[in-house]
Amino acid sequence: MKAKDYIWPVVGVVAVAISAWLLYRELRGISLDDVIDSLANISVHRWILAIGATLLAYAALAGYDMVALRHLRRKISWLFVTLCSFTTYALSHNIGASVISGAVVRYRAYSSQGLPASEIAFLIAFCSFTFLLGVLLTSSMTLLLEPDLLLRFNEELTPPIAIGIALAMLGFVLLYLLGSWLGLRPLKIGSFRLEYPRLEVVLHQLVVGPLELIGAAAIIYFALPNAGNPGFLIVLGIFLVSFSAALISHAPGGLGVLELVFLLGLPDMDKADVLAALIVFRLLYLLVPFAISLIVVLVFEKAQFLLRWNEKQKENQ
């Protein structure tokens, strides 16, 4: 392996170590009993809502692949696409290095459906861009509605600055939408090339991207108590900051990063309650899907093995 192959794993380990140290400073004084009590205080009703939010998030993630296949004008069973998408994201969210781990799963799955490597690579890039659009659109709308949000992390990020950031992000999304609507030629900036899909495809992108983020943030929101809860928009905004920081850090599952950002962003809430809500998030959004995805992979690989075995038996007859 070359030295560059070790860069992102090292970055992930360092990010986890730094986050763990900072998180330890934030969690000093909180006992395990406090967290257990906070978990026990989450009502059945809120658990059901959190589970529903998880289903919404993963349904939207399946929409990423559906939209990409629509752009490629490929028709594949929605059940197959849903299982592939679910497995891809369940594994990549936990393992980290989502582009690499997700690419392996998608290549194994979609190559069995006749998609060439070039189209699978495009599908992966298209899904990543759909996620980026979702982050930009959701973040811009959240900052426009709650311009005081960034003050929770830095007092210098005043509402006018937050609004300026929001307008810049929203402007990029609108330019992309306009380019598709007008059917403009691909935008080239150096080696970067932006193709404008059909308008219907872009509109679908602008729906599934925000829906996934809203669903994921809602898991945490529903698991938080009412006392000190700043409202869904603030929780959504903090989630966007924490999720973005986790992706940049390359920490597997955003370990430590997610918790640190939420504890800093919700200073008026009991830390044990915040930690309990994040445990619920990790359980529903990360750990349970991860366990199910391993079963899906095993079943798929078994089916592929039997298929190849039967083909060889027919050739030998």
C-alpha positions in Angstrom: 0.0 0.0 0.0 1.1 3.5 -0.7 1.5 6.2 2.0 -1.6 8.0 0.7 -3.7 4.9 1.4 -3.1 5.4 5.1 -4.0 9.1 5.2 -7.8 8.9 5.8 -7.6 6.0 8.2 -5.1 8.0 10.2 -7.2 11.1 10.0 -10.2 9.1 11.3 -8.3 7.7 14.2 -6.9 11.2 15.1 -10.4 12.7 14.9 -11.8 10.0 17.2 -9.0 10.5 19.7 -9.4 14.3 19.8 -13.1 14.1 19.9 -13.0 11.5 22.7 -10.7 13.8 24.8 -12.9 16.9 24.3 -16.0 14.7 24.9 -14.5 13.5 28.2 -14.1 17.1 29.3 -17.8 17.8 28.5 -19.1 14.6 30.2 -17.2 14.8 33.4 -19.7 14.7 36.3 -22.3 12.7 34.4 -22.8 9.2 35.8 -23.9 6.2 33.9 -27.0 6.1 36.1 -28.0 9.6 34.9 -27.9 8.4 31.3 -29.8 5.2 32.0 -32.5 7.2 33.8 -32.7 9.6 30.8 -33.2 6.6 28.5 -35.8 5.1 30.8 -37.7 8.4 30.7 -38.2 8.3 26.9 -41.8 7.4 26.4 -43.0 4.6 24.2 -44.7 7.2 22.1 -41.4 9.0 21.4 -39.7 5.7 20.6 -42.4 5.0 18.0 -41.9 8.5 16.5 -38.1 8.0 16.5 -38.5 4.6 14.7 -40.8 6.3 12.1 -38.2 9.0 11.5 -35.6 6.3 10.9 -37.8 4.6 8.3 -38.3 8.0 6.6 -34.5 8.6 6.6 -33.7 5.2 5.0 -36.6 5.5 2.5 -35.2 8.8 1.4 -31.7 7.2 1.1 -33.2 4.6 -1.2 -34.6 7.6 -3.2 -31.0 8.7 -3.8 -30.4 5.6 -5.9 -33.8 5.7 -7.5 -33.2 9.3 -8.7 -29.7 8.3 -10.0 -31.1 5.4 -11.9 -33.9 7.6 -13.3 -31.2 9.9 -14.6 -29.4 6.9 -16.2 -32.7 5.8 -17.6 -32.2 2.4 -16.0 -35.1 0.3 -14.6 -34.3 -2.0 -11.6 -36.8 -3.5 -9.1 -37.5 -1.0 -6.4 -37.1 -3.7 -3.8 -33.6 -4.5 -5.0 -32.7 -0.8 -5.1 -34.1 -0.3 -1.6 -32.1 -3.3 -0.2 -28.9 -2.2 -2.0 -29.2 1.4 -0.8 -30.1 0.3 2.8 -27.1 -2.0 2.9 -24.8 0.6 1.4 -25.6 3.3 3.8 -25.9 1.1 6.9 -22.3 -0.2 6.3 -20.7 3.1 5.2 -22.2 5.0 8.1 -20.6 2.6 10.6 -17.4 1.7 8.8 -16.6 5.3 7.6 -14.9 6.2 4.3 -18.4 6.1 2.8 -17.3 6.7 -0.8 -15.1 3.6 -0.7 -17.2 1.2 1.4 -20.4 2.3 -0.4 -18.7 1.8 -3.8 -17.9 -1.8 -3.0 -21.5 -2.7 -2.1 -23.0 -0.9 -5.0 -20.6 -2.4 -7.5 -21.3 -5.9 -6.3 -25.1 -5.3 -6.3 -25.6 -3.3 -9.5 -23.1 -5.2 -11.6 -25.3 -8.3 -11.0 -28.1 -6.2 -12.6 -26.1 -5.5 -15.8 -24.8 -2.0 -15.0 -21.3 -1.4 -16.3 -18.6 0.0 -14.0 -18.8 3.4 -15.6 -22.5 3.8 -14.8 -22.1 2.5 -11.3 -19.3 5.1 -10.7 -21.6 7.8 -12.1 -24.4 6.6 -9.8 -22.2 6.8 -6.8 -21.1 10.3 -7.7 -24.7 11.4 -8.4 -25.9 10.1 -5.0 -23.1 12.0 -3.3 -24.1 15.2 -5.2 -27.7 14.7 -4.2 -26.6 14.5 -0.6 -24.6 17.7 -1.0 -27.7 19.4 -2.5 -29.7 18.2 0.4 -27.2 19.6 2.9 -27.0 23.0 1.1 -30.8 23.4 0.7 -31.7 22.2 4.2 -28.9 24.3 5.9 -29.7 27.4 4.0 -33.4 27.2 4.9 -32.6 26.4 8.5 -30.2 29.4 8.8 -32.7 31.8 7.2 -35.4 30.7 9.7 -33.0 30.5 12.6 -30.2 33.0 11.9 -29.0 32.8 15.6 -28.1 29.2 15.2 -24.4 29.6 14.6 -24.0 31.7 17.8 -24.3 28.5 19.7 -20.9 27.5 18.4 -19.1 30.9 17.8 -20.2 34.3 19.0 -18.6 35.9 15.9 -21.0 34.1 13.6 -23.7 36.7 13.9 -27.1 36.5 12.2 -26.1 38.7 9.3 -23.1 36.4 8.6 -25.4 33.3 9.0 -27.9 34.8 6.5 -25.0 35.6 4.1 -23.9 31.9 4.3 -27.5 30.7 3.8 -28.0 32.9 0.7 -24.7 31.7 -0.8 -25.7 28.1 -0.3 -29.2 28.7 -1.6 -27.8 30.6 -4.6 -25.8 27.5 -5.6 -28.9 25.3 -5.4 -31.0 27.8 -7.5 -28.3 28.1 -10.1 -28.2 24.3 -10.5 -32.0 24.3 -10.7 -32.0 27.1 -13.3 -29.3 25.4 -15.3 -31.4 22.3 -15.5 -34.6 24.2 -16.3 -32.9 26.1 -19.2 -31.0 23.0 -20.4 -27.6 24.7 -20.2 -24.4 23.1 -21.3 -22.3 21.4 -18.6 -20.5 23.8 -16.3 -16.7 23.3 -16.3 -14.5 24.7 -13.5 -11.0 23.3 -14.0 -11.3 19.5 -13.9 -14.8 19.9 -12.2 -17.7 19.2 -14.6 -21.3 19.7 -13.6 -23.9 18.0 -15.8 -27.5 19.4 -15.6 -30.0 16.5 -15.4 -33.5 16.8 -16.6 -35.7 19.1 -14.5 -37.8 16.2 -13.1 -34.6 14.5 -11.9 -33.4 17.7 -10.2 -36.7 18.2 -8.5 -36.6 14.7 -7.1 -33.0 15.4 -5.9 -34.3 18.5 -4.0 -36.9 16.4 -2.3 -35.1 13.2 -1.2 -31.9 15.0 0.0 -33.6 17.2 2.6 -36.1 14.4 3.6 -33.2 12.1 4.6 -31.6 14.8 6.8 -34.9 15.8 8.3 -35.7 12.1 9.1 -32.3 11.5 10.7 -32.5 14.7 12.8 -36.0 13.9 13.9 -34.8 10.7 15.6 -32.7 12.8 18.0 -35.5 15.4 18.4 -38.1 12.8 19.4 -35.7 11.2 21.9 -35.0 14.6 23.6 -37.3 15.7 26.5 -39.4 18.8 26.4 -37.4 20.6 29.1 -34.9 23.0 27.5 -35.7 21.6 24.0 -35.1 24.5 21.6 -37.4 23.1 18.9 -36.9 21.0 15.8 -35.3 23.6 13.6 -32.5 24.2 16.1 -32.0 20.4 16.5 -31.9 20.0 12.7 -29.4 22.8 12.4 -27.1 21.3 15.1 -27.5 17.9 13.4 -26.4 19.4 10.1 -23.3 20.9 11.7 -22.5 17.7 13.6 -23.1 15.4 10.6 -20.9 17.6 8.3 -18.2 17.7 11.0 -18.4 13.9 11.3 -18.1 13.4 7.5 -15.1 15.8 7.3 -13.4 14.0 10.2 -13.8 10.6 8.6 -14.5 9.2 12.1 -16.4 5.9 11.8 -20.0 6.7 12.6 -19.0 10.2 13.6 -17.9 8.6 16.8 -17.3 11.4 19.4 -17.8 14.2 16.9 -21.6 13.9 16.9 -21.8 13.9 20.7 -19.4 16.8 21.1 -21.2 19.1 18.7 -24.6 18.3 20.2 -23.4 18.9 23.7 -21.9 22.3 22.7 -25.0 23.2 20.7 -27.5 22.4 23.4 -26.0 24.0 26.5 -29.5 24.6 28.1 -30.4 20.9 28.2 -29.3 18.3 30.7 -26.2 16.6 29.2 -27.5 13.1 30.3 -30.7 13.7 28.3 -28.7 14.8 25.2 -26.4 11.8 25.5 -29.4 9.5 25.9 -31.0 10.9 22.7 -27.8 10.3 20.8 -27.6 6.7 22.0 -31.1 6.3 20.6 -30.0 7.8 17.3 -26.9 5.5 17.1 -29.1 2.5 17.9 -31.8 3.2 15.4 -29.9 4.9 12.6 -26.5 3.1 12.9 -26.4 -0.1 14.9 -29.7 -1.9 14.1 -29.4 -1.1 10.3 -25.7 -2.3 10.4 -26.7 -5.6 11.9 -29.5 -6.1 9.4 -27.2 -5.1 6.5 -24.8 -7.8 7.4 -27.6 -10.4 7.1 -28.6 -8.9 3.7 -25.0 -9.1 2.4 -24.7 -12.7 3.5 -28.0 -13.7 1.8 -27.0 -11.8 -1.4 -23.6 -13.4 -1.5 -25.1 -16.9 -0.9 -27.6 -16.3 -3.8 -24.7 -15.2 -6.1 -22.6 -18.2 -5.1 -25.5 -20.6 -5.8 -26.2 -18.8 -9.2 -22.6 -19.2 -10.3 -22.5 -22.8 -9.0 -25.7 -23.7 -11.0 -24.2 -22.1 -14.2 -21.0 -24.1 -13.8 -23.0 -27.3 -13.3 -25.0 -26.6 -16.5 -21.7 -26.0 -18.4 -20.3 -29.3 -17.2 -23.3 -31.3 -18.3 
